[in-house]
Amino acid sequence: MDLDVFVTAHRAEWDRLDVLLRRRLNGAEADELVALYQRTATHLSLIQSSAPDPQLTGRLSQLVARARSAVTGTRRASWRDVTRFLAYGFPAAVYRSRHWWVPTALLSTVVAALLGWWIGTHPEVQSSIAAPSELRELTRPGGQYETYYSSHPAASFAAQVWTNNAQAAALCLVLGIFLGLPVLWILFQNMLNLGVGMGLMSSVGRLDTFLGLVLPHGLLELTAVFVAAGTGLRLGWTLIDPGPRSRRTALAEEGRAAVGMAIGLALVLFVSGAIEGFVTPSGLPTWARITIGVVAESAFLAYVFVLGGRAARAGDTGDVEAAERSATVPTAA
């Protein structure tokens, strides 16, 4: 394509679009603006694919963005958006990523169990973790593993736990862009901490006490972490294999869905933090505390696989609505 000839042929249309964007329009001019916006977007696509010129591409990109804003308008988020996100977008996004986070959950649980068995059956490993006196203080009845959950006022403890877990989940989602490697490290650290607790408590015959303290909040909390980790890994894989979409488009779509999931998972972790702050250290019998945890976990899984599955089959991806996305230019064949 002869770029000079192309610019000469269409400069008048671009200038006219720029003029229309600077004034109040009547009906005929509004129709003209829409037509010029569509043509200019096509021109931008042709230039990008055939004869890229940084200065001209920059000018037309800015012009197309301004025109799109004028054509589609802007709107403020409403309670309808929040309701739609919680009822459809978030559970659909979690459901769509199930092929990543479900295997992540299974493999991570196996790793934690193996670490717990290894630590619990090898005294030399236990001695490398802490001195014998420190281990006794951790694992004895009324020791640090038991008093940890009641060491602070329930409300402040729940808030602290929620903040820490929400940050960990957000890091998994954001750092997935680095091919998922930081996500694997964060996940391993979580499983190592769990495995150490399981191993040390099992070595003194108190694994049931440990599980009775961890399961009420841990089921939902770990599920949220697994969802975040699986989604982060999926985002990293998108960078390697974007599928039929362009890499830029695929990352934009999956990235927007991941940001939405970070918000949704923060709400899930708020629930698990409340359970950890108020239920885990409570005087309820162990079976009652574990039942509360199982109910919370079952409710979340039903929310994802029933409500989210229905929304995903209806075409919801967890991305923002089509009208809110940036315009995509056609890719030349």
Secondary structure as UniProt FT lines:
FT   HELIX           3..20
FT   TURN            21..22
FT   HELIX           27..50
FT   HELIX           54..72
FT   HELIX           79..84
FT   HELIX           85..89
FT   HELIX           90..96
FT   HELIX           98..121
FT   HELIX           123..129
FT   HELIX           132..139
FT   TURN            141..142
FT   HELIX           144..147
FT   HELIX           148..150
FT   HELIX           154..175
FT   TURN            176..180
FT   HELIX           181..203
FT   TURN            204..205
FT   HELIX           207..240
FT   TURN            243..244
FT   HELIX           247..274
FT   HELIX           275..279
FT   TURN            280..281
FT   HELIX           286..302
FT   HELIX           303..308
FT   HELIX           309..313
FT   TURN            314..315
FT   HELIX           322..324
//
